[in-house]
Amino acid sequence: SAIQYLAEDPVEYVGSWSAGGNMNTTRYALGGTGVQTAALGISGYNTANVTNVESYDGSTWTEVADVSTARRFGAAGGTYTSAFYAGGNATSPAFSNATEEYDGSSWTAGGNLGTGRRDIAGRGTQTAGIVFGGEEPPFSNKTEEYDGSSWTTGGTLTNGRAALAGTGLQTAALAIAGQGPSPSLTNVTEEYDGSTWTAGGSMNTTRRFLMAGGTQTSTLAFGGVTPSITAVTESYDGTSWTEVNDLATARYGGGGAGPDNTVALAFSGDVPGTGLANTEEWSFPTPPVSNLQEGQLWFNYTSSALKG
């Protein structure tokens, strides 16, 4: 094939994390949903469970209406103006089955989960939500689907587990890693088609309490416990996981949001004994003149050099 003539050398087109705005309330074990420029951080833990909810506009976190019941490690889904928060660890009962719905200004009670649990994952929308896994106890393989008013039973996970991450939709969800009875930590990914879970690609780094954002075929997952606290970030294309650039700050139990593996948000979380308020934004730079490819040859006519 013809050798390209380029004014500039091509560069590798890769994503990276950069600093975003700090949350107003330091916490971890919070719910996260939305996209990078319109996200919600819901409830969580800071010496005790908190009811605080904050909204992100791409640069600043703003306090919005509180949830009625303070919980940690619940499951969130939807958008920043139409969200749900379900399950989690509350004061009483410890394994909550409560669901609350947000309309952009206030929270109201929704339908209760069939099984109260904590360390649960979920995604979808307020009127087509999904939650799965968690701890009842024991470790759960249950899936429940939400229609905006009530939860119904869905297909069971192959591997019962808690402290996992979830992305996607009710009919195309992704269950990522987590903790189960055997092994105690897992790198297993499962894909849901609206009725059945099947095996997906395994992560490179086994972990629990990780965060994620995206779809079943385009997800970014980051942080967690390996058992040490990690900053490792991985990208999923619907078949396999690839390690990409690490978070600047290792963390676990934070919030994750984003539409796909090119744009994501990591916020709050914990390092050993220290809660975090900071936010990191994942993005790609402006596309270069040419994306560097393995085996590529080109002639840089500015420097009059043949390169490869």
VOGU-3710 file (C-alpha; in Angstrom, 3 decimals, decimal comma):
1> saiqylaedp> 0,000/0,000/0,000  1,083/3,620/-0,456  3,120/5,228/2,327  1,337/8,148/3,968  2,766/11,663/3,618  2,199/13,475/6,921  3,140/16,933/8,199  3,325/15,572/11,764  4,209/12,196/13,214  1,141/10,159/14,237
11> veyvgswsag> 0,519/9,674/17,932  -1,202/6,923/19,869  -4,823/7,896/20,526  -5,465/6,830/24,138  -7,726/7,935/26,955  -6,587/9,380/30,277  -7,924/10,669/33,597  -7,928/14,354/34,570  -9,090/16,219/37,671  -12,710/17,317/38,017
21> gnmnttryal> -14,529/19,217/40,758  -14,638/17,992/44,359  -17,862/16,778/45,949  -19,230/18,844/48,824  -19,639/15,819/51,111  -16,736/13,383/51,478  -18,007/9,803/51,408  -17,747/6,340/49,949  -20,169/3,469/49,231  -22,398/5,911/47,345
31> ggtgvqtaal> -24,600/5,342/44,317  -23,538/6,827/41,005  -25,411/7,247/37,731  -25,626/9,520/34,706  -22,943/10,797/32,346  -19,810/12,892/32,747  -21,591/16,244/32,374  -24,813/15,271/34,166  -24,234/12,805/37,009  -25,688/12,034/40,429
41> gisgyntanv> -23,855/10,943/43,582  -26,387/9,400/45,970  -26,251/8,747/49,733  -23,216/6,739/50,988  -21,143/6,632/54,167  -19,040/9,132/56,134  -18,637/7,926/59,755  -22,362/7,141/59,351  -24,744/6,731/56,431  -25,632/10,082/54,847
51> tnvesydgst> -28,722/11,203/52,928  -26,852/13,777/50,840  -27,294/13,766/47,060  -25,207/15,851/44,664  -25,483/16,640/40,963  -22,485/17,197/38,640  -22,547/19,453/35,571  -19,121/18,598/34,212  -17,211/20,931/36,508  -19,078/21,498/39,790
61> wtevadvsta> -20,996/19,367/42,281  -24,178/20,927/43,688  -26,226/19,736/46,660  -29,719/18,715/45,580  -32,635/17,043/47,403  -31,684/14,349/49,939  -32,938/10,774/49,864  -35,372/9,865/52,641  -33,364/6,898/53,948  -29,580/7,049/54,337
71> rrfgaaggty> -27,958/3,944/52,862  -24,611/2,724/51,592  -23,714/0,245/48,849  -27,101/0,452/47,124  -27,691/0,329/43,363  -28,425/3,360/41,178  -29,693/3,818/37,635  -31,203/6,390/35,324  -30,256/9,999/34,601  -29,618/13,014/36,805
81> tsafyaggna> -33,249/14,104/36,384  -34,868/10,657/36,396  -33,054/8,196/38,648  -33,631/5,380/41,133  -31,686/4,192/44,166  -32,445/0,713/45,508  -31,305/-1,584/48,301  -28,159/-1,012/50,327  -27,089/-1,138/53,948  -29,367/0,990/56,140
91> tspafsnate> -29,588/1,375/59,920  -32,746/-0,723/60,140  -33,165/-3,089/58,466  -29,491/-3,584/57,669  -30,329/-5,167/54,306  -32,720/-2,650/52,799  -35,331/-3,396/50,123  -36,311/0,267/49,717  -36,375/2,052/46,360  -36,481/5,813/45,927
101> eydgsswtag> -37,097/7,711/42,673  -35,752/11,144/41,696  -37,476/13,526/39,268  -34,804/16,225/39,184  -36,113/18,061/42,243  -37,289/15,556/44,872  -37,172/11,903/45,930  -40,296/9,770/46,416  -40,855/6,184/47,490  -40,899/3,546/44,749
111> gnlgtgrrdi> -41,674/-0,162/44,838  -39,718/-2,345/47,248  -37,217/-4,920/46,038  -38,350/-8,511/46,460  -35,149/-9,236/48,416  -33,398/-6,666/50,613  -29,626/-6,692/50,113  -26,452/-4,623/50,177  -23,258/-4,464/48,067  -25,606/-4,689/45,084
121> agrgtqtagi> -25,137/-3,543/41,470  -27,536/-2,160/38,914  -28,219/0,213/36,034  -30,869/0,831/33,412  -33,421/3,616/33,639  -36,007/4,678/36,202  -38,781/2,933/34,267  -36,667/0,001/33,054  -34,136/-0,585/35,804  -32,186/-3,656/36,805
131> vfggeeppfs> -30,328/-4,743/39,953  -28,351/-7,929/40,533  -26,087/-9,736/42,948  -25,360/-8,390/46,420  -25,369/-9,837/49,895  -28,635/-10,932/51,549  -26,754/-12,741/53,228  -25,461/-15,070/51,721  -24,023/-13,888/48,405  -26,884/-13,442/45,975
141> nkteeydgss> -27,320/-14,502/42,355  -30,721/-12,808/42,086  -31,731/-10,316/39,410  -34,706/-7,986/39,693  -36,211/-5,763/36,999  -38,067/-2,488/37,591  -40,870/-0,951/35,517  -41,063/2,322/37,421  -43,429/1,021/40,083  -42,627/-2,604/40,946
151> wttggtltng> -39,780/-5,121/40,818  -40,088/-8,566/39,230  -37,736/-11,542/39,183  -35,256/-11,831/36,310  -32,698/-14,478/35,342  -30,149/-15,592/37,926  -26,449/-14,844/37,733  -24,264/-17,897/37,169  -22,002/-16,699/39,981  -23,609/-15,324/43,160
161> raalagtglq> -21,532/-12,348/44,294  -21,481/-8,982/46,002  -19,406/-5,781/45,748  -19,603/-6,031/41,946  -20,080/-3,298/39,343  -22,922/-3,025/36,852  -23,526/-1,142/33,620  -25,908/-1,225/30,665  -29,652/-1,572/30,279  -32,371/-3,902/31,551
171> taalaiagqg> -32,157/-5,880/28,300  -28,374/-5,552/27,847  -26,606/-5,388/31,206  -23,104/-6,209/32,380  -22,145/-7,690/35,790  -18,461/-7,105/36,503  -16,098/-8,814/38,985  -16,910/-8,651/42,729  -16,717/-11,016/45,696  -18,274/-14,437/46,103
181> pspsltnvte> -18,043/-17,418/48,410  -15,650/-19,212/46,046  -13,392/-17,662/44,941  -13,493/-14,807/47,415  -12,558/-12,355/44,641  -13,493/-12,790/41,003  -12,702/-11,315/37,598  -15,784/-12,852/35,957  -18,008/-10,791/33,655  -21,562/-11,831/32,791
191> eydgstwtag> -23,849/-10,390/30,102  -27,643/-10,176/30,375  -30,041/-10,194/27,409  -33,227/-9,461/29,336  -33,783/-13,017/30,523  -30,496/-14,931/30,772  -26,947/-14,269/31,996  -24,066/-15,700/29,936  -20,291/-15,537/30,299  -18,433/-12,516/28,941
201> gsmnttrrfl> -14,730/-11,747/28,862  -12,785/-11,967/32,148  -11,094/-8,880/33,571  -7,308/-8,778/33,735  -7,361/-7,666/37,391  -9,497/-9,566/39,900  -11,221/-7,163/42,307  -14,268/-6,075/44,307  -15,830/-2,697/45,203  -14,940/-1,365/41,751
211> maggtqtstl> -16,740/1,359/39,802  -17,887/1,451/36,186  -19,820/3,294/33,500  -20,976/2,409/30,011  -22,914/-0,185/28,050  -22,709/-3,931/27,563  -20,422/-3,485/24,548  -18,526/-0,370/25,655  -17,706/-0,090/29,362  -14,947/1,426/31,479
221> afggvtpsit> -14,280/-0,146/34,921  -11,851/1,314/37,451  -10,503/1,137/40,984  -11,501/-1,417/43,611  -9,800/-3,806/46,025  -7,470/-6,527/44,729  -7,065/-7,011/47,920  -4,931/-3,827/47,959  -6,594/-0,594/46,815  -6,033/-0,201/43,078
231> avtesydgts> -6,093/2,509/40,420  -6,207/0,017/37,525  -8,635/0,924/34,735  -9,909/-1,503/32,099  -11,952/-1,004/28,929  -14,490/-3,534/27,591  -15,556/-3,833/23,944  -18,213/-6,494/24,387  -15,715/-9,337/24,078  -12,534/-8,630/26,016
241> wtevndlata> -11,043/-6,323/28,636  -7,952/-4,190/27,933  -5,889/-2,354/30,541  -5,700/1,383/29,878  -4,367/4,371/31,868  -4,760/4,195/35,658  -6,742/6,539/37,867  -4,587/9,272/39,416  -5,897/8,245/42,862  -6,465/4,605/43,767
251> ryggggagpd> -9,879/4,165/45,388  -12,712/1,760/46,092  -16,422/2,094/46,751  -16,791/5,343/44,845  -19,313/6,418/42,265  -19,039/5,638/38,574  -20,889/7,128/35,619  -20,593/7,446/31,859  -22,215/6,443/28,564  -19,370/4,286/27,199
261> ntvalafsgd> -15,646/3,513/27,445  -14,565/6,853/25,931  -16,188/9,202/28,475  -16,524/8,348/32,172  -16,563/9,766/35,687  -15,022/8,433/38,927  -15,965/10,280/42,097  -15,493/10,061/45,819  -14,672/6,642/47,335  -12,208/5,548/49,978
271> vpgtglante> -8,564/4,725/50,556  -7,571/2,966/53,785  -9,274/4,968/56,526  -9,624/8,155/54,462  -12,697/9,161/52,523  -12,302/11,028/49,241  -14,176/13,971/47,743  -12,261/14,304/44,487  -13,511/13,553/40,983  -11,661/12,240/37,957
281> ewsfptppvs> -12,856/12,506/34,365  -11,913/9,996/31,669  -11,713/11,284/28,121  -9,793/11,090/24,867  -7,763/14,004/23,494  -8,663/15,827/20,302  -8,044/13,284/17,539  -4,494/13,616/16,219  -3,530/14,134/12,580  -3,082/10,367/12,436
291> nlqegqlwfn> -3,613/7,619/14,995  -0,412/5,607/15,441  -0,886/1,983/14,407  1,409/-0,995/14,929  3,441/-1,622/11,772  2,625/1,796/10,318  5,068/3,513/7,878  4,927/7,196/6,962  6,972/9,991/5,430  7,170/13,154/7,521
301> ytssalkg> 7,547/15,809/4,843  8,217/18,533/7,429  11,428/16,816/8,543  11,938/14,934/5,245  12,219/11,607/7,043  10,781/8,158/6,427  9,539/6,727/9,725  7,864/3,650/11,149
//
